[in-house]
Amino acid sequence: MTKILVAAHGETARSLVQAADLITGDNKDLDYFCLTKNMSGEELEYTIKKYLDKEKNQQLIVLTDIFGGSVANAFMKFLIEGYQFDLITGVNLPLLLSLLLSPEKEINKKIDQGILEGKAGIIYVNERIKNKKEDKDD
């Protein structure tokens, strides 16, 4: 089984994991990490290193909130140092659910599908309603 870590600023990661658990049930292979405003850069890196070392024999996908943000940058540092895990930025609930529920065994295909689902889950609803109304009027 693939382990998934959601890591983000504030309580975002905890909230996403709680929402996923609400929808899919408790997931033993799902963790979260919250970067708090009181955490130093050194504490951030120490916590990440400790987690990655603990999970080093596990296939791991790390989902972060913002590309170029402090959380994603800290994980990128460990990728550059040679740690083995997959890192995806821009986490949202559709992406997380897709990864959790996918029967796909090949990790790259699972990730590609998850990213597609994450992007597809971003919809400007007002525009969609407007288009439906225009279609009805024609």
C-alpha positions in Angstrom: 0.0 0.0 0.0 1.1 3.5 -0.7 1.4 5.9 2.2 0.1 9.5 1.7 1.3 12.5 3.7 -0.6 15.7 3.4 1.6 18.6 4.5 0.5 22.2 4.5 0.5 25.6 6.2 -1.8 26.0 9.3 -4.5 23.4 9.8 -5.2 22.8 6.1 -3.6 19.3 6.1 -5.5 18.1 9.1 -8.8 19.4 7.7 -8.2 17.6 4.3 -7.4 14.4 6.1 -10.4 14.7 8.3 -12.6 15.3 5.3 -11.2 12.3 3.4 -11.7 10.1 6.5 -15.3 11.3 6.7 -15.9 10.3 3.1 -13.9 7.1 2.9 -13.5 6.0 6.5 -10.4 6.0 8.5 -7.3 5.5 6.4 -4.3 4.0 8.2 -2.0 4.9 5.3 -2.9 8.6 5.5 -0.9 11.1 7.6 -0.8 14.9 7.9 1.7 17.5 8.9 0.7 21.1 9.8 3.3 23.9 9.6 2.5 26.3 12.4 3.6 29.9 12.7 5.6 29.1 15.7 7.7 26.4 14.0 11.2 27.4 12.9 12.8 26.3 9.6 15.1 24.0 11.6 12.1 22.4 13.3 10.3 22.0 10.0 13.3 20.2 8.4 13.9 18.1 11.5 10.2 16.9 11.6 10.3 16.1 7.9 13.5 14.2 8.1 12.3 12.2 11.1 9.1 11.3 9.2 10.9 10.4 6.0 13.4 8.3 7.8 10.6 6.4 9.6 8.8 5.8 6.3 11.9 5.1 4.2 10.8 1.5 3.3 7.3 2.6 2.4 6.1 3.9 -1.0 5.2 7.5 -0.1 3.3 10.3 -1.8 3.6 13.8 -0.2 0.9 16.3 -1.1 1.7 19.9 -0.2 -0.4 23.1 -0.6 1.7 25.6 -2.5 4.5 25.1 -5.0 7.4 27.4 -3.9 6.0 27.6 -0.3 8.0 26.7 2.7 6.5 23.3 3.1 7.0 22.2 -0.5 10.5 23.7 -0.5 11.5 21.8 2.6 10.3 18.5 1.0 12.1 19.4 -2.3 15.3 19.8 -0.4 15.0 16.1 0.8 14.2 15.0 -2.8 17.4 16.7 -4.0 19.4 15.0 -1.2 18.2 11.6 -2.5 15.2 10.7 -0.4 12.8 8.6 -2.4 9.1 9.8 -2.4 6.7 11.4 -4.8 5.9 15.1 -4.2 2.8 16.8 -5.6 1.9 20.4 -4.9 -1.5 22.1 -5.0 -3.4 19.5 -2.9 -7.1 19.5 -2.9 -9.8 17.0 -1.8 -10.5 15.6 -5.2 -6.8 14.8 -5.7 -6.5 13.2 -2.3 -9.7 11.1 -2.7 -8.5 10.0 -6.1 -5.2 8.8 -4.7 -6.9 7.0 -1.8 -9.6 5.3 -3.8 -7.7 4.4 -7.0 -7.2 0.7 -7.6 -4.2 1.6 -9.9 -1.1 -0.2 -8.7 1.4 1.7 -10.9 2.3 4.8 -8.9 2.9 7.2 -11.9 -0.5 6.3 -13.4 -2.1 6.8 -10.0 -0.5 10.2 -9.6 -1.4 11.3 -13.1 -5.1 10.3 -12.6 -5.1 12.1 -9.2 -3.8 15.3 -10.7 -6.4 15.1 -13.5 -9.1 14.6 -10.8 -7.7 17.5 -8.7 -7.8 19.8 -11.7 -11.3 18.6 -12.8 -12.6 19.4 -9.3 -11.9 23.1 -9.8 -15.1 24.5 -11.4 -16.4 28.0 -11.7 -20.0 27.1 -10.9 -21.5 30.5 -11.8 -20.2 30.1 -15.4 -21.6 26.5 -15.6 -25.1 27.7 -14.4 -25.0 30.5 -16.9 -24.1 28.2 -19.8 -26.9 25.8 -18.8 -29.4 28.7 -18.8 -28.2 29.8 -22.2 -28.5 26.3 -23.5 -32.1 26.1 -22.3 -33.0 29.4 -23.9 -31.8 28.3 -27.3 
